[in-house]
Amino acid sequence: MADGPGAGAPGAVPASWRDVLAGALVETLVRPSGWPLALARFLVRGGIIPFALPIVVLPTTVGIATFFGPDKTLRCCRAHSIPPQCPC
């Protein structure tokens, strides 16, 4: 047998991943005082992206055209002549 930090106690039966997961869940539910710090670390390490994706709307071509408006884009470009009152 190998000696080291991951070797475990002599004669101990290795735990399955389900046992480890259940133990971690129980430990988390027993100590709710650590939840704010865990949430802060999760968000700082990139967890903000899954929360922001449903909120942030990416612009579409229709949305961009609506934002600028057809009167602002067509009025200045009509027949390649720019009138003096055009803000473009």
C-alpha positions as CSV (number, residue, x, y, z in Angstrom):
1,M,0.0,0.0,0.0
2,A,1.1,3.5,-0.7
3,D,1.7,5.9,2.2
4,G,0.6,9.5,1.8
5,P,-2.2,12.0,2.3
6,G,-4.6,10.2,-0.1
7,A,-3.9,6.7,1.3
8,G,-6.5,6.7,4.0
9,A,-6.5,4.7,7.2
10,P,-5.1,1.2,7.1
11,G,-7.9,-1.3,6.4
12,A,-10.5,1.4,5.6
13,V,-13.0,0.8,2.8
14,P,-12.9,3.5,0.1
15,A,-16.1,5.5,-0.1
16,S,-18.1,5.7,-3.3
17,W,-18.7,9.0,-5.0
18,R,-22.3,8.9,-3.9
19,D,-21.3,8.6,-0.3
20,V,-18.9,11.5,-0.6
21,L,-21.6,13.6,-2.4
22,A,-24.2,12.8,0.3
23,G,-21.7,13.7,3.0
24,A,-20.9,17.0,1.4
25,L,-24.6,17.8,1.0
26,V,-25.3,17.0,4.6
27,E,-22.3,19.1,5.8
28,T,-23.5,22.0,3.6
29,L,-27.0,21.9,4.9
30,V,-25.8,21.7,8.5
31,R,-23.7,24.9,8.3
32,P,-25.7,27.6,6.4
33,S,-23.4,30.3,7.8
34,G,-20.9,29.6,5.0
35,W,-23.4,30.1,2.2
36,P,-22.8,33.8,1.5
37,L,-19.0,33.3,1.2
38,A,-19.5,30.3,-1.0
39,L,-21.9,32.2,-3.2
40,A,-19.5,35.1,-3.5
41,R,-16.7,32.8,-4.5
42,F,-18.9,31.1,-7.1
43,L,-19.9,34.4,-8.7
44,V,-16.4,35.8,-8.7
45,R,-15.0,32.7,-10.4
46,G,-17.3,33.0,-13.3
47,G,-20.7,31.9,-11.9
48,I,-22.2,35.3,-12.8
49,I,-22.3,34.3,-16.4
50,P,-25.0,31.6,-16.0
51,F,-27.1,34.1,-13.9
52,A,-26.6,36.9,-16.4
53,L,-27.4,35.0,-19.6
54,P,-31.2,34.8,-19.2
55,I,-31.2,38.5,-18.3
56,V,-29.0,40.1,-21.0
57,V,-30.6,40.2,-24.4
58,L,-28.2,40.3,-27.4
59,P,-29.1,42.8,-30.1
60,T,-30.7,41.5,-33.3
61,T,-30.8,43.2,-36.7
62,V,-34.4,44.1,-36.2
63,G,-33.6,45.5,-32.7
64,I,-30.7,47.6,-34.1
65,A,-32.9,48.9,-36.9
66,T,-35.6,49.8,-34.4
67,F,-33.1,51.5,-32.2
68,F,-31.7,53.7,-34.9
69,G,-35.1,54.0,-36.7
70,P,-35.8,54.0,-40.4
71,D,-36.3,57.7,-40.5
72,K,-32.8,58.4,-39.3
73,T,-31.1,55.9,-41.7
74,L,-33.2,56.4,-44.8
75,R,-33.7,60.2,-44.6
76,C,-30.0,60.9,-44.9
77,C,-29.2,58.3,-47.5
78,R,-32.0,59.0,-49.9
79,A,-30.6,59.5,-53.4
80,H,-27.2,60.0,-52.0
81,S,-28.0,63.6,-51.1
82,I,-27.6,64.8,-47.6
83,P,-29.9,67.7,-46.7
84,P,-28.5,70.4,-44.5
85,Q,-30.9,69.7,-41.6
86,C,-29.9,66.0,-41.5
87,P,-28.1,65.2,-38.2
88,C,-26.0,62.5,-39.8
